[in-house]
Amino acid sequence: MPVLLTAPNPADLHPVPGLRLGVAEAGVRKAKRKDLVVLELAEGAAVAGVFTQNRYCAAPVQVCREHLAAGAAIRAVLINTGNANAGTGADGLARARRSCDALAARMGLTPQQVLPFSTGVIMETLPVERIEAGLPAALADLSASNWSRAAEGIMTTDTLPKAASRQVQIGGRTVTVTGISKGAGMIRPNMATMLGFIATDAVLAPALLQPLVKQAADASFNRITIDGDTSTNDSFVLIATRQAGHAEITSLDSTDGQVLRDAVFAVARQLAQAIVRDGEGATKFITVQIDGGRDEAECRLAAYAIAHSPLVKTAFFASDPNLGRILAAVGYAGIADLDQQLIEMHLDDVHVVTQGGRNPAYREEDGQRVMKQAEITVRVHLGRGAASSTVWTCDLSHDYVSINADYRS
């Protein structure tokens, strides 16, 4: 069961003017499940994205990069679940391009105006003919209010759809930011086996989309880990339909730019944290906060060492305050001149470690009280400077093994 996560209320997901979504059951892998989603973007929309850093990236990732680099005006997004079209070689690339051709033909676009995305099982041939057959139903379903159904349509091992929405005031106009994501396993920073799509009607200068999507990823999706695996299909896309009617935002550091950035970050963080809360077999949502570093990079090293450790994660699952595992992870994180005698550590409100050793006032029953909670914060102070970094993760349970052992069945 997900950790303190519920399915989004469709009424809370604000439509984004200039964008419609259509969902269909194409039988890509299994019959009678939503597995095909089309996003239709109005003319004048701008799009940017960040993608997996796994060098063995999927065919649709390669095609998306090509189409964005070509500079064509993106007018459609095509997403299938059930098949990742990764590890499929030249044939996979041809099938990804064929899916773009098919949607473009039906929408009166060029193939370069379509971005394809796939998620699911790796090293299986993409049944592109099923996608082609499902396109008429997806296009007939296009609606500005289909965000919740689209969130369902991109799920794989997710137990719940993930969506979030915000509205802010810019230039006297109401500006909407709404997004969906999927992901529950094979989650690691530098993106994950996740797809994320956020759209806004803000009138944002197109040149600002790429820096904004990168900043948003770094503040959200690049701060989560479930199992330390970086997937082949990770993609996070930001769309600006530019229909809100206010003066164009030409700087993210302007007052209006900061309002928009905060809204995009808030939606991205909510989506990213929902992925962790729905981590395969997760029973605990854990915030790892590292303070007192010389720079953010070394704080992130320590945070991810803790968050990736199977020993730490299984201790959290067992509600076992075997907290020396956390200190050991900090020690092997790769901070060469770390002085262990400066380390302080808290488990929520419990001061566990002081000056590198067990706090004389610490009692194990206090640690166990915190470990039994569904949400836990680990704070480690390195005593080296003023930098900090935060990562979100979950525990590692028996169900994680069962889910991944049975994934292809």
Secondary structure, 3 states (H helix, E strand, C coil): CCCCCCCCCHHHCCCCCCEEEEEECCCCCCCCCCCEEEEEECCCCEEEEEECCCCCCCHHHHHHHHHHHHCCCCCEEEEEEEECCCCCHHHHHHHHHHHHHHHHHHHCCCHHHEEEEEEEECCCCCCHHHHHHHHHHHHHCCECCCHHHHHHHCCCCCCCCEEEEEEEEECCEEEEEEEEEECCCCCCCCCCCCEEEEEECCCECHHHHHHHHHHHHHCCHHHECCCCCCCCCCEEEEEECCCCCCCCECCCCCHHHHHHHHHHHHHHHHHHHHHHHCCCCCCCEEEEEEEEECCHHHHHHHHHHHHHCHHHHHHHHCCCCCCHHHHHHHHCCCCCCCCHHHCEEEECCEEEEECCEECCCCCHHHHHHHHCCCEEEEEEECCCCCEEEEEEEECCCHHHHHHHHCCCC
